[in-house]
Amino acid sequence: NRILGFKYYLGVCFVFDTKFWGILDGLILLQKHGMDRVLIQTNSSEIVQAIQGRNP
């Protein structure tokens, strides 16, 4: 099992932004490492709706 990590400076922003960018950057990192199956876990219904393309 590989463990990957990253950090990203967003400056001053909303919690939604940090969660969304964290998931997006994580997906990009996984794709670069050839991983094509991902399970995303979050406690934010707003993030889930944004990923699914629905308005929160």
MIVO-752418 format. One record per residue (C-alpha): y, x negated, z; residue in one letter; chain; residue number from 1. Coordinates in steps of 0.05 Angstrom, whole numbers, plus 5000, padded with zeros to 4 digits. Example, Ala and Ser with C-alpha at 12.3 -4.5 7.8 and 13.67 -1.06 7.14 Angstrom:
% MIVO-752418
+------+------+------+------+-----+-----+
|    y |    x |    z | type | mol | seq |
+------+------+------+------+-----+-----+
| 4910 | 4754 | 5156 |    a |   A |   1 |
| 4979 | 4727 | 5143 |    s |   A |   2 |
+------+------+------+------+-----+-----+
***
This chain:
% MIVO-752418
+------+------+------+------+-----+-----+
|    y |    x |    z | type | mol | seq |
+------+------+------+------+-----+-----+
| 5000 | 5000 | 5000 |    n |   A |   1 |
| 5068 | 4974 | 4981 |    r |   A |   2 |
| 5129 | 4987 | 5023 |    i |   A |   3 |
| 5197 | 4985 | 4988 |    l |   A |   4 |
| 5266 | 4991 | 5017 |    g |   A |   5 |
| 5338 | 4990 | 4996 |    f |   A |   6 |
| 5408 | 4998 | 5022 |    k |   A |   7 |
| 5470 | 5024 | 4988 |    y |   A |   8 |
| 5542 | 5027 | 5011 |    y |   A |   9 |
| 5574 | 5094 | 4996 |    l |   A |  10 |
| 5637 | 5088 | 5037 |    g |   A |  11 |
| 5664 | 5151 | 5069 |    v |   A |  12 |
| 5627 | 5212 | 5042 |    c |   A |  13 |
| 5590 | 5275 | 5062 |    f |   A |  14 |
| 5520 | 5276 | 5092 |    v |   A |  15 |
| 5496 | 5314 | 5030 |    f |   A |  16 |
| 5519 | 5255 | 4986 |    d |   A |  17 |
| 5482 | 5203 | 5028 |    t |   A |  18 |
| 5417 | 5243 | 5027 |    k |   A |  19 |
| 5422 | 5258 | 4952 |    f |   A |  20 |
| 5438 | 5185 | 4933 |    w |   A |  21 |
| 5382 | 5161 | 4979 |    g |   A |  22 |
| 5331 | 5203 | 4942 |    i |   A |  23 |
| 5359 | 5186 | 4874 |    l |   A |  24 |
| 5360 | 5111 | 4887 |    d |   A |  25 |
| 5291 | 5115 | 4917 |    g |   A |  26 |
| 5264 | 5149 | 4855 |    l |   A |  27 |
| 5297 | 5097 | 4810 |    i |   A |  28 |
| 5266 | 5041 | 4851 |    l |   A |  29 |
| 5197 | 5072 | 4848 |    l |   A |  30 |
| 5202 | 5082 | 4773 |    q |   A |  31 |
| 5221 | 5009 | 4764 |    k |   A |  32 |
| 5158 | 4990 | 4802 |    h |   A |  33 |
| 5115 | 5033 | 4757 |    g |   A |  34 |
| 5102 | 5090 | 4806 |    m |   A |  35 |
| 5099 | 5157 | 4772 |    d |   A |  36 |
| 5074 | 5202 | 4829 |    r |   A |  37 |
| 5121 | 5215 | 4887 |    v |   A |  38 |
| 5123 | 5262 | 4947 |    l |   A |  39 |
| 5194 | 5274 | 4971 |    i |   A |  40 |
| 5204 | 5299 | 5042 |    q |   A |  41 |
| 5271 | 5322 | 5068 |    t |   A |  42 |
| 5297 | 5370 | 5120 |    n |   A |  43 |
| 5356 | 5391 | 5077 |    s |   A |  44 |
| 5349 | 5457 | 5039 |    s |   A |  45 |
| 5413 | 5439 | 5001 |    e |   A |  46 |
| 5380 | 5376 | 4974 |    i |   A |  47 |
| 5317 | 5414 | 4954 |    v |   A |  48 |
| 5359 | 5466 | 4917 |    q |   A |  49 |
| 5400 | 5412 | 4882 |    a |   A |  50 |
| 5337 | 5376 | 4859 |    i |   A |  51 |
| 5309 | 5442 | 4834 |    q |   A |  52 |
| 5373 | 5456 | 4796 |    g |   A |  53 |
| 5395 | 5515 | 4838 |    r |   A |  54 |
| 5464 | 5523 | 4869 |    n |   A |  55 |
| 5463 | 5516 | 4946 |    p |   A |  56 |
+------+------+------+------+-----+-----+
***
